[in-house]
Amino acid sequence: MSERDESLKRLMDSIFIDKALRARRRSIDEKMLDGPKLFEDCCLLMRSGIRSQFPGYTDEQVEKEFRRRLEIRRRIYEAGIYKNVGVLNE
């Protein structure tokens, strides 16, 4: 590993550790509010992706496609099609 790669790895590790320590210091109330915030961020990203995929869509069309995709996700979840099986050994 080059010196530059090693330096970058140390920086990335430092950032990760800092984030983990900050997360541990947060109150349970703050942590509970993260769920809705993360969901809203994901919704914004999904809508942005739809706008990128279909640049001619109106806001109504974007919202209709967004809700269609959420419904597909809900059906997949309820059907149990994808399940977490843990890590597979190679």
N, C-alpha and C positions, 0 to 999 in steps of 0.2 A: 504494500500500500504506500502510495507516495506521501510525502510530507503534507502536501495540500489536502489530500483525501483524509489523512489522519486529523488534521486541523479542523476540517469540516465536520468530521465525525464527533470530535470533542465538543464543537459548538452545538451540533444537533442534540447530543446527549445532555448538555447543559440546559438547553431550552426545554427539553422534555422533562428533566428533573424539576426545573423551576415551575413548569405548568402543573406537575403533579403535586408539588408542595403547596402551590396556591389553591388548588382544588381541595386539598385536605383541610385548609384553613377556613373554607367557606362554611357558612351555617347550613343546617338542613333545609331551612326555608329557601335559601338561595339555590340550593341543589334541586329542590322540588320545582322551582320556577324554570329551571333549565329545559325540562321536557317540552313545555309549550313553546318556548323560544326556539328550540332546535326544530320543532315541527314547523313553525312559521318560516324559519329560514329555508327548510327543505321545500316548502310550498312555493316560496319565492323563486328558488332555483328551478323547480319543475316548470313553473309558469315561464320563466326566462328561456328554458330549453324548448318549450313549445313555441314560443315566439321566434326563436332562432330556427327551429325546424320548419315552421309555417309563417314566414314573414308577412304574408298578406292577411293573416287572421285578425279579426276584430277582437276587442276585449271580451265580448260575449263568446266568440268561438274559442278563444284561449281558455276561458273559464269552463266551457262545456267539455273540451278535451281534457282539461285538468281533472274534472270530476269523473270523467270516463275512466281515466287512468287510476284514480283512487279506488273506484269501484272494482276494477280488475284486480288491484292489489288486495282489496278486502276479500274477494271471492277466492283468490289463491290462498290467502291465510286461513280462511274458514274451511277450505277443502283439505288443508293439511298437505298440500302438494310439496311444499318445501319445508323440510324439517332440519333443525340443527342436530347433526350427528356427531359433533365434536371433530377432533382432528383424526384424519385417517392415516394409518401407518403406511409407509411406502414399501 
